[in-house]
Amino acid sequence: MRRGRTTLHFERGGFYADVENVSAMLCGRCGTRSVHSMTALKISDAVEKLFRAGKDLDMTGISFHKLAS
């Protein structure tokens, strides 16, 4: 396992959310990704709030990106 960055994909009720550039431990052999528990909880909470907020909206998508400084 080595430190790296990965993208996490979530799907709920016909919508999806990708969280990019997440710090994780990555296995180059089998592809396993391990995200620190506190990071995983924060991401999960944020994504669930996004899905709850968007479930009643007529929308095609929402995209968040951190701007380069």
C-alpha positions in Angstrom: 0.0 0.0 0.0 1.2 3.5 -0.8 -0.2 7.0 -0.2 -2.1 8.5 -3.1 -5.3 10.1 -4.3 -8.5 8.5 -5.5 -12.1 9.3 -6.6 -15.0 8.0 -4.7 -18.3 7.3 -6.5 -21.7 7.3 -4.9 -25.2 6.6 -6.4 -28.6 7.2 -4.9 -32.1 7.2 -6.6 -30.8 7.8 -10.1 -28.3 10.5 -9.1 -24.5 10.1 -8.6 -21.8 12.1 -6.9 -18.0 11.8 -7.5 -15.7 13.0 -4.8 -12.3 13.5 -6.4 -8.8 13.9 -5.1 -9.4 12.0 -1.8 -6.3 11.1 0.2 -6.1 7.3 0.5 -3.8 4.3 0.8 -3.8 2.5 -2.6 -2.7 -1.0 -3.5 -1.0 -1.1 -6.9 -1.5 -4.9 -7.1 -5.2 -5.5 -6.4 -6.6 -1.9 -6.6 -7.8 -1.8 -3.0 -8.4 1.7 -1.7 -8.4 2.6 2.0 -9.6 6.0 3.2 -9.0 7.1 6.8 -12.1 6.6 8.9 -12.6 10.3 9.8 -12.2 11.4 6.2 -14.6 8.7 5.1 -17.2 9.8 7.6 -17.0 13.5 6.6 -17.3 12.6 2.9 -20.2 10.2 3.6 -22.1 12.8 5.6 -21.6 15.5 3.0 -22.7 13.3 0.1 -25.8 12.1 2.0 -26.8 15.7 2.7 -26.4 16.5 -1.0 -28.6 13.6 -2.0 -31.2 14.5 0.5 -31.3 18.1 -0.6 -31.4 17.2 -4.3 -34.0 14.4 -4.2 -37.0 16.7 -4.7 -35.3 19.0 -7.3 -35.7 18.7 -11.0 -32.0 18.8 -11.9 -29.5 17.1 -14.1 -26.5 17.5 -11.8 -24.4 19.5 -9.4 -20.7 19.8 -9.6 -18.3 21.1 -7.0 -14.6 21.7 -7.8 -11.9 23.2 -5.7 -10.3 26.1 -7.6 -6.6 26.0 -8.0 -4.9 28.7 -6.1 
